[in-house]
Amino acid sequence: MPATTRQQTRKNNHYETARPKPISKRITKPRPNMKKLRAPESDKPSKKAATEEVPIYDELGYELDPEKIAKAKKRTLKRRSPEAYMKMINQQLKEQNRKADIMGTPNDKVSGITLMAWDNRVGRELGKPYHKVCMGDYEEISRRGIKFKRGEFLHENISPEKRDWLMTLTTGGDFRI
């Protein structure tokens, strides 16, 4: 029975659609009397226009970096050594504890939304975009002596509307310029 596109074969515990085998090779030869059509010089795009990139913006109006998007598309997962991974985790915990001290939130009550709310608030205080806030900005807030209410950034104290806004704000932040 010839293979069809609807017939399925069992392979590695999953089903895969079988493709029909070609009957013969298709050979095409160019016709000798056909002329190549060329576009007039005025219709060709200029080399300058081809090299210029049109800026891309996300739904919030931030400009996106095309190089970061391209890298994310072809990114391969690199496995880190256990030592490097533990070093990264310890560094993140150290930064999170310092941020919690500056922001006035107990360490055991920190959640993902809390971290996002901290970045949003620090960015607003310093007049920086959300995606450009770094640890140095938290130190700047501490140096300026800006204090926050205790428990202001706890998950249960953040309204659902504010949580939705923070989720929208963080989406795509890695690709922004």
C-alpha positions in Angstrom: 0.0 0.0 0.0 1.5 3.4 -1.0 2.2 5.9 1.8 -0.2 8.8 2.0 -0.2 12.0 4.0 -2.9 10.7 6.2 -1.2 7.5 7.1 0.7 7.6 10.4 3.8 5.7 11.5 4.8 5.0 15.1 8.3 6.5 15.9 9.8 7.2 19.3 6.5 6.9 21.2 4.8 9.6 19.1 3.0 9.7 15.8 4.4 11.4 12.8 2.7 12.0 9.5 4.3 10.0 6.7 5.1 11.8 3.4 4.7 10.2 0.0 7.9 9.3 -1.8 8.5 11.3 -5.0 7.8 9.2 -8.1 10.5 10.9 -10.2 12.8 13.9 -10.1 11.5 17.0 -11.6 14.0 18.6 -13.9 13.4 22.1 -15.2 15.6 23.7 -17.8 15.5 27.4 -18.6 14.1 28.2 -22.1 16.8 29.7 -24.3 14.4 32.3 -25.8 13.3 33.8 -22.5 14.8 37.2 -21.6 15.6 38.2 -18.1 13.4 41.0 -17.0 15.1 43.9 -15.2 13.5 46.6 -13.2 14.1 50.2 -14.4 16.7 52.1 -12.5 14.1 54.4 -10.9 12.2 51.4 -9.4 15.2 49.9 -7.6 15.4 50.6 -3.9 18.5 52.6 -2.9 21.3 51.0 -0.9 20.9 53.6 1.8 17.2 52.8 2.3 18.1 49.1 2.6 20.6 49.6 5.4 18.4 51.9 7.5 16.2 50.2 10.1 12.7 51.3 10.9 12.3 51.5 14.7 10.1 48.9 16.3 7.9 49.9 19.3 6.0 47.7 21.8 2.4 48.3 22.9 3.5 50.7 25.6 5.6 52.9 23.2 9.1 51.7 24.2 11.5 51.2 21.3 12.7 47.6 20.9 16.2 46.6 20.0 16.1 44.4 16.8 19.5 42.8 17.7 18.1 41.6 21.1 15.1 40.1 19.4 17.2 38.3 16.8 19.5 36.9 19.5 16.4 35.6 21.4 15.1 33.8 18.3 18.4 31.9 17.7 19.4 31.5 21.4 20.5 28.1 22.5 20.3 27.0 26.1 23.7 26.9 27.6 24.1 24.7 30.6 25.9 26.4 33.4 28.3 24.7 35.8 26.8 24.1 39.2 29.3 26.4 40.8 28.5 29.3 38.4 24.7 28.7 39.0 25.1 28.7 42.8 27.2 31.9 42.5 24.5 33.6 40.4 21.7 32.5 42.9 23.7 33.8 45.9 24.3 37.1 44.1 20.6 37.5 43.4 19.7 36.6 47.0 22.2 39.1 48.3 20.8 41.9 46.0 17.2 40.9 46.9 18.0 41.2 50.7 19.6 44.6 50.2 16.6 45.8 48.1 14.2 44.5 50.8 16.2 46.5 53.4 16.0 49.7 51.3 12.3 49.3 50.4 11.2 48.4 54.0 9.7 45.0 53.2 10.4 41.8 55.3 12.5 39.3 53.5 10.1 36.4 54.0 7.2 38.4 52.3 9.0 39.1 49.0 7.2 37.8 45.9 7.6 38.4 42.1 5.0 41.1 42.1 6.9 42.8 45.0 10.1 42.9 43.0 8.2 44.4 40.0 6.6 47.0 42.2 10.0 47.9 43.7 11.5 48.5 40.2 8.4 50.5 39.2 8.6 52.7 42.2 12.4 53.3 42.1 12.1 54.1 38.4 9.4 56.7 39.1 11.3 58.2 41.9 14.5 58.6 39.8 12.7 59.4 36.5 14.0 56.3 34.8 12.1 53.8 32.6 11.1 50.5 34.4 13.4 48.3 32.3 16.6 50.4 33.1 16.4 50.1 36.9 19.4 48.4 38.4 20.9 47.8 41.9 22.8 51.1 41.7 19.4 52.9 41.5 18.3 51.3 44.8 21.5 52.5 46.4 20.8 56.0 45.1 17.3 55.8 46.7 19.0 54.8 50.0 21.6 57.6 49.7 18.9 60.2 49.1 17.1 59.0 52.3 13.8 58.2 50.6 11.7 56.0 52.9 8.7 53.8 52.0 5.8 52.6 54.1 6.3 49.3 55.8 4.3 46.7 53.9 3.5 49.0 51.0 4.8 46.5 48.4 3.4 43.3 49.9 1.4 41.2 47.4 -1.8 41.5 49.4 -1.5 45.3 49.6 -1.2 45.7 45.8 -4.5 46.2 44.0 -5.4 43.8 41.2 -5.4 46.7 38.7 -1.8 47.6 39.8 -0.8 43.9 39.5 -2.2 43.8 35.9 -0.3 47.1 35.1 2.9 45.7 36.5 2.5 42.5 34.4 1.9 44.6 31.3 4.9 46.8 32.1 7.3 43.8 32.5 6.3 42.0 29.4 9.0 42.4 26.7 11.2 44.5 29.0 14.3 42.5 28.0 14.0 43.7 24.4 13.7 47.4 25.1 16.4 50.0 24.4 
